[in-house]
Amino acid sequence: MSDDAAKTFVEVRGLAKTYGAIRALQGVDLTFRTGEVHGLVGANGAGKSTLVRLLAGLEQPDAGTIRISGAEAHIAGPAVAARLGLAFIHQELNLVETFTAAQNIMLGSHEGASLALRRVDGVHPRARQAARTVGIDFRLDRAVARLTVHQKWLVSIARALVHDCKLIAMDEPTASLDAQESARLLEVARDLAEQGVAVVFISHRLDEVLSLCDRVTAFRDGTVSAAVERPELTRDRLVGAIVGDQTSAPRSAGRIAGDDRPAVLQVRDLRRGRVLCGVTLDLREGELLGIAGLVGSGRTEFARAIFGADRIDSGSMLLSGRPYAPRSIADAIDHRIAFVSEERRAEALFLGLSVTSNLFVNTWRRHRLSFPPLISARRAERQATALAHDLGVVLRRGGVRQSVGGLSGGNQQKVIIGRWLQTEPVILLLDEPTRGVDIGARALIYQQIRDIARAGMSVLVISSEFEELLECDRVVVMNAGATVGELTGSSITVNDMLRLCYQ
């Protein structure tokens, strides 16, 4: 699309943002034009999300300027961004599940505050118009909880149109959609651009980026590594801009997994719906195995299947040579499988309970008195104090009696790992074990993980921080729900992981 046909709506110049020692953005220049689909690509942590957070007013830049329609803008918060015509639809769709589609579309608008619109059959004309624009073909009085992911995306886009947005940023909109739903959503994005909206399309799926976008900006290490116009768009050009040609940092010296060690877990062609499309791998005794992949690759879904949280459709697993098909989480725990979720505060911790209670929630029976059958609080606290010390948990006043919610993220993660170690698992699954953890705590957690593997436990680590996976004996790469490659020895580099992710 020519510059004459597309007018610059947002202009970013010299944008910079740091978090401690991490330079998330460094002097970024780019523009978003009306009537154009602009793709943003880059590996995890490349800077895309930071840019979006600055435009949405969720963070403030350290340097640089943002101009909207030619005037410099200070985006003090999300409400200011909305008034400026900027709309952002994140992967975690911000919808009220108990409201109808129509009520969600009007949510936040002046008309949406009307009591009449809270009736099930109350559908505002603007909601109907926005629904037609994005191609909604289901009843608007249906509760959002009953909609598919694709339908929820359409509701979110319609809501942005009701607010008269001039720019819509979509973050990984097709990650949870099948091929047909993805194609329909791409058509909606193109239609919006043709109606004069500036569409920002953030995705790891390069085929979609190549087919949809008029321009693409690639990020690497917080900088713009390439700005490519439609005539020059190729997969090789984008992959080169994302990965780069620089040599990756050398992996830490560690044990190389040998084929002579027996496989504790054997997975063959595991499939579940659209999220797992053929996962095959072995996890060996005493091995630290890394799983690399981008958003939507199926890494977490794979771990949940092993842990019995999700049932599989087909494929097979062998645990220590015997068929393994967990019927539930409790069944997986009985088979001595442990899982540390990436959502530790929502899914793993009892924030209002003490450190002691969180450490022993799975193993309280070990602290019972022989008679009467009660818990010995003194014995439990004594053992919890010793365990916290071994785990490197930094305790404040109150010791192990203090609420676990008062600990730092790194210390909370150590408590969760310590809890599972009390169950003496055969396999420990770790999903993003250092998310939200400071640099010092990360090093301590990985030292602990290495020690666990050296002691003979099999450990599977999922991480979006590919540098952390350099610590592993092997790395298996997943893409679109399937295993696509395996790296060992000196071939375990960040660049090789990225190339497999985008192949």
Secondary structure, DSSP 4 states (H G I P E B T S, - for coil): --TTTS-EEEEEEEEEEEETTEEEEEEEEEEEETT-EEEEEE-TTSSHHHHHHHHTTSS--SEEEEEETTEE----SHHHHHHTTEEEE-SS----TTSBHHHHHHTTSTGGG-GGGGSTT---HHHHHHHHHTT--S-TTSBGGGS-HHHHHHHHHHHHHHTT-SEEEEESTTTT--HHHHHHHHHHHHHHHHTT-EEEEE-S-HHHHHHH-SEEEEEETTEEEEEEEGGG--HHHHHHHHH-SSPPPPPPP-PPPPTTSPEEEEEEEEEETTTEEEEEEEEETT-EEEEE--TTSSHHHHHHHHTTSS--SEEEEEETTEE---SSHHHHHHTTEEEE-S-HHHHT--TTSBHHHHHHTT-GGGGB-SSSS-B-HHHHHHHHHHHHHHHT----TTGGGSBGGGS-HHHHHHHHHHHHHTT--SEEEEESTTTT--HHHHHHHHHHHHHHHHTT-EEEEE-S-GGGGGGSSEEEEEETTEEEEEEEGGG--HHHHHHHHT-
